[in-house]
Amino acid sequence: MKSDLISMEELTSKEITNLIKLSIKFKKNKLKISKNQYKNKILGLVFQKPSTRTRISFEIAMKQLGGDVIFLNNADLQISRGESIKDTARTLSQYLDIIVIRTFSNMEIQEYTKYSSIPVINALTNTNHPCQALSDLQTIVEEKGPIKNIKITWIGDGNNVCNDLTIGAIKLGANFSISSPRRYFPKKRIIKIASELAEKHKVKFELTTNPIKAVQNADVVITDSIISMGMEKEKRKKLKAFLPTYQVSKTLMKHAKNNAVFLHCLPATRGQEVSKEIIDGNNSLIWKQVENKLHMHKALLHTMLK
């Protein structure tokens, strides 16, 4: 596996599968780790954006592996006063063993990886969220078995989670459908990569403005917040574009398979992107997703620190 994780584009199908298997082993307590293997190893969390699940699960994952954690928000670093990422990355590399970064631009993550001598993990940027995509894929595998040839449908904004989940799922052989207003489709580069991967893996990749068409015969239906972090100024415009057509409701889910499951990476706004009866219903896997973030983060730290 590559020493850094910026997006799902860098991971092969085999690497994704191995991470899922490793995470499940951690979850089932079937992987024995020496108490001293990660003693004195330090994880640095560098976060410019708020986080609940990602931050907590990374902290607990590292501590359960036997290492330690230091949390740094932007105001704690000289970078907030103009120090370059180049100098910051080289400085952090002197003290830490691995860095997890949540920031705005993917270019910042790439600059960290360029100048860091230790592994760097992307914990969310405006365009990517590979950690979330990996734990979501694990959740689907646990519920549905091998992903090959199942249908996964994304309803909503073609955002950072959508980008990485699309690429990861297609690499594992899933058929993938995205439905949103045309102006909120994923970027052309992501569409091109997904289309090429779908052709390579002989699966279907679909973009449509019709959510009913998208969810027909779906095994898995996924959505995310309409208003992403940093996009609050677009709230009125986006709510008008998405609602009520793109809300995952009981009416919409009737077009999916009877045993279709629902995923949402949280935080959620009930009554906007999803109805309360769906997100809190029997087929919702949101709390399994939350749990799996801890185990997937252990798998990532274990793999990259080795």
N, C-alpha and C positions, 0 to 999 in steps of 0.2 A: 504493500500500500504506500502511496505517496506520503511524504513526511508532513505535508500540510493538507488541510481540507478547506477549500474555498467554496466549491460548489459540487453538485452531483456529477458535473461534467467530467471531473478528474477520475471518478471511480469507475472501475469495470463492473460488469455484472457479477463476476465472481467475488470481487471485493465487497460489494453490497450484500451479497448472500452470506459471505463469511461474517460480516459485522452483525447481521441479523441473527445468525446461529450463535455467535458469541454472546450477544445480548441476552438471548433466551437462556443460555447456560448460566449467566450471571443471575438472571431472574429465578431460575430453579435451584440456585445454590449448587450447581454441578461443576463449578470451576474453582479449584483450590488455588489460592494465591498465598505465597509465603508472606508472613507478617513483615518481613524485612525487605521485600522486593521494592516497595515504593517508600520506604522510610527515608526521610529527608528530601523527598521529591516535592517540589513546590509548583503548584498551578497558579498562574496569574490570570485573574478575570479583569479585563479592561473593557468597561461598558460605558458607552456614550448615550445609550437609550435605556429606558426602564425595562425591567424584567422580573417576572415572578418565577415561573416554572423553570426556565433555562438556567437562571443564575443558581437557584436553590438546588436543582438536580445536579449541576456540575460540582457545586461545593460538597454536597453529600457524597457524590460518586467518588471524588478524590479522597475524601476522608475515610470512606469505607474501604478504599484500596490501601489505605495506610499512609497516604501522603498528607500534605497540608495545602492551604489555599490562602491567597491574599487577594482582596477585592480592591480595585481601583476604578473610580469613576473619572471622567475627564477632568474635573476640577482638582483632582488629587495630583495630576501630572503637569509637568512643565510644558507639555504640548498645548495646554490651554493658554499658555502665555507666549506661544509662538515657536517652541522648540520643534524641530522637524521630526517626522515619523522615522526617518533614517536614524537619527541619534537616539530617539526613544526606543526603537526596536533593538538597537545594539546595546543600549543600557540594560533593558529588561532581560536580554539574553545572558547578561553576566550573573544575574541573580536567580532567574527562574529556570524551570525545566520544560515548561510548555505554557503557551498563552492561548486563552480563549477570548475573542474580541467580538463585541457587538457595537457596530458603528453605522454610519449612513451610507458611505460609498464603498463599492467593491474595490475601487482603485486604492483605497486606504489599506484594505486587507492585503492586496497584492503587494503594496509597498512594504508592509510589515513582513510578509513572507520573503521578500527580496533581501531584506537586511537583517532578519532574525536568524540566528544560528540554531534555534530550537523550533520545534513544531508549532504551527499556528492553526487554530481552528476558528472558522467563521461561525459565530453564534447568532448571526442575523445581520444582513445589510438590506438596503432598499430593494435589491434585485435577487438576493439568494438567502435561503435558510436550510442548508443541507442537514443540520442536526434534526430539525423537525421532520424533514422528509424521511430520514432514516427511521426514526421512531414510529412514524405513521406507517411506513412499509412493514415494519415488524408487527404492528398491530393488525394489519390486514392479513399477513401470513398466519399469525396465530389464530385468526378467526376463520379464514377462508382456505388455508392450506397454500400450496404453491400458487403464485400469482399468475403464472403463465396462462394466457387466454381468458382470464376473467375480465370483466368490464368495470373500469373505475371512471366515475364522472365527477368533474369539478364544476361547481356552480358558483359563479361570482367573479370577482376581480382577478385578472391574470397577474397575480402579485408574486412576491419572492417565494412563498411556500409553493404556490402553483408551479413556478418555473422548475424548482428542484424535484418536486414530486412527479411532475410529468416525465422528466428525463429519467429519474430513477425507476419509475414504474414500467416505462416502456423498455428499459434495459433488462428488466426481469420478465418481459414477455407479456405485459398486460395491454389490453386495448384501452385507450384513454380518450375521453371526450371532455371538452371544455365548452361551457356555455356562459356567455356574458354579453353585454352590449359591445358592439364591434370596437368602439373606441377604447375599451378596456381589455381587449384581447392581449395575450402576452406579446412582448416585443418580437419583431420580425426575426431576429437572430435566434430566439428560443424556438419559434415556430419552425424555422429551417432545421435546427438540430433535431427537434422532436420528429419531424417528418422523415428525415434521413434515418433516424434510429428505428422508426416504425417500419420503414421499408426493409431495413437490415434484419430486423427481428420478425418480419412477416406478421405484423399486427396492425390494427387500425388506430389512426390518430385523427380525431375529428374536432373541428372548431365550428360552433354554431351559435346563433343568437336565439335559438329556440330551446329553452330548458326542458320542455317535454320530450323533444326528440333526443336530447342529450341523455336523459335518465332512463330511456326505454331499455329494459332488460339489464339495467346496471346492477352489479353485485355490491358496489360500494359507492356511496354518494358523499362528497366532501365539500365543505364550504369554509369560509373564513370571514373575518370582520370586513364590513364594507369600507370602513374608515381605518386605514392602516396608520401606524405611528408616523407622525410627521406630515400626514395628509389632512389634518383637521380643517384647514382652510377650504378644502373641497367638499366638506360634509354635505351641504345643501345640494350641490350639483350631483354628487354621487348617489345620495339617497333618492333623488328624483329619477336618476337613470336606472337604478337597480330595483326599486320597489314599486309595486308588489311582485313584478314578474319573476324576479330571481330569488325570491325567498324560498328556502327549502321548507315546504309545508307538507302537511298530510296529503293534500291534494296532489302535489308534485310527486311525492314518494310513491303514490299509487301506481305510477308508470314504471317504477323500478321493479326488480324481482321481489317476490313476497318476503324472501329472507335477506333482502338488502340491508346493509348496515350503514350507519351514519357516523362521520368523523368531523371534528372541528378542533383545531389546535388551541383555541382559547387565547385571549379572552373573547367571550361571545356577548352579543347584545340580543337577548331573546325578544322576538317580535320584529327584528330587522332582517338579518341574513337568514335566520332560522326561527321557526315557531317553537314555543315552549314545549309543545307536545312531542315534537321530534327530538330536540336535543336532550330532553329529560325522559324520553321514552325507552322502551325495552331494547330497541335495536341501536341505541346510541352507545358508542365506544369511547366517549370523551375521557372517562376516568381511567380507562385502560391505556389511552394515549399518554395521559399525564404520568402514570406509573412507568410506562416504557421509556420515557425520556431518561429516567435515572439509570436504567440498565444499559440503554444505548450509549449514554455518556461514559459509563464505565468501560464499555467495549471500545469506544474511541480512544479513551485515555490509555487503556491497557495496550491497544494495538500500536499507538503512536509513540508511547514511551518506551516500548520494547526496542 
